[in-house]
Amino acid sequence: MNREDHESIVLYLYSMGFSIFTSTSGKGKKFSQALGLIHKTDKSDSFMLARYGAAQNEHIHLWKPDNAKIRDIKTLIRRLSALEKDCLREHNQLEASEISDAHDRV
């Protein structure tokens, strides 16, 4: 799931009145290993996530969205970064075609 999809889902759930707790996948994985869960299935993942959430009860920090202007700026920054990567990739491909003496149409 990409970042935009994740943010859209979290914003929707938040707007519907849900309390949102987010964590990194690495922390969840380490917790799962500590529980000794070896087989990764949807059922074991849901069990582990429920246990992980319950264990975090004392240290929980609920997610709150940034204001709309900050979200817009973050979206624009992500888009700019993607365009810069695209531009660099195209530049590298052009340079490689010039070095390899590829056909002019390439």
C-alpha positions in Angstrom: 0.0 0.0 0.0 1.5 3.3 -0.9 1.6 6.4 1.3 -1.3 8.2 -0.3 -3.6 5.2 0.1 -2.6 4.8 3.7 -3.2 8.4 4.4 -6.6 8.4 2.7 -7.8 5.4 4.7 -6.5 6.8 8.0 -8.1 10.2 7.3 -11.4 8.5 6.4 -11.5 6.4 9.5 -10.5 9.4 11.6 -13.4 11.5 10.1 -15.8 8.6 10.9 -14.8 8.9 14.6 -12.3 6.1 15.0 -9.3 6.5 17.2 -6.2 5.8 15.2 -3.0 4.2 16.4 -0.2 3.8 13.9 3.1 1.9 14.3 5.9 0.7 12.0 5.8 -2.7 10.5 9.2 -3.5 12.1 7.8 -3.1 15.6 4.9 -5.3 14.8 7.2 -7.9 13.3 9.5 -7.9 16.4 6.4 -8.2 18.6 5.2 -11.2 16.5 8.6 -12.8 16.9 8.5 -12.3 20.6 5.2 -14.1 20.7 6.7 -17.0 18.8 4.3 -16.6 15.9 6.0 -18.5 13.0 3.3 -18.9 10.5 2.2 -15.7 8.8 -1.5 -15.9 7.9 -4.3 -13.3 8.0 -5.6 -14.9 11.2 -2.2 -14.9 13.0 -1.5 -11.3 11.8 -4.9 -10.1 13.2 -4.2 -11.9 16.5 -0.8 -10.4 16.7 -2.0 -6.9 15.9 -4.7 -7.1 18.5 -2.2 -8.3 21.1 0.3 -5.6 20.1 -2.4 -2.9 20.4 -3.4 -4.1 23.8 0.2 -4.2 25.0 0.8 -0.6 23.9 -2.2 0.7 26.0 0.0 2.6 28.4 2.3 4.0 25.7 -0.3 4.7 23.1 -0.2 8.0 21.1 -3.3 8.4 19.0 -2.8 9.8 15.5 -4.2 13.1 14.6 -4.1 14.5 11.0 -2.0 17.5 10.0 -4.1 20.5 9.0 -5.2 20.6 5.3 -2.5 23.1 4.2 0.3 20.9 5.6 -1.2 17.8 4.0 -1.3 19.7 0.7 2.3 20.8 1.0 3.4 17.2 1.8 1.5 16.0 -1.2 3.2 18.6 -3.5 6.6 17.6 -2.0 6.0 13.9 -2.7 5.0 14.8 -6.3 8.0 17.0 -6.8 10.3 14.2 -5.6 8.6 11.7 -7.9 9.1 14.1 -10.9 12.7 14.6 -10.0 13.3 10.8 -9.9 11.6 10.5 -13.3 13.7 13.3 -14.8 16.9 11.7 -13.5 15.9 8.3 -14.9 15.2 9.8 -18.3 18.4 11.8 -18.2 20.4 8.6 -17.4 18.6 6.7 -20.2 19.4 9.5 -22.7 23.0 9.5 -21.6 23.2 5.7 -21.9 21.8 5.8 -25.4 24.3 8.5 -26.4 27.2 6.4 -25.1 26.0 3.2 -26.8 25.5 5.1 -30.0 21.9 4.1 -30.2 19.7 5.0 -33.2 18.6 8.7 -33.2 14.9 7.8 -32.7 15.8 6.1 -29.4 
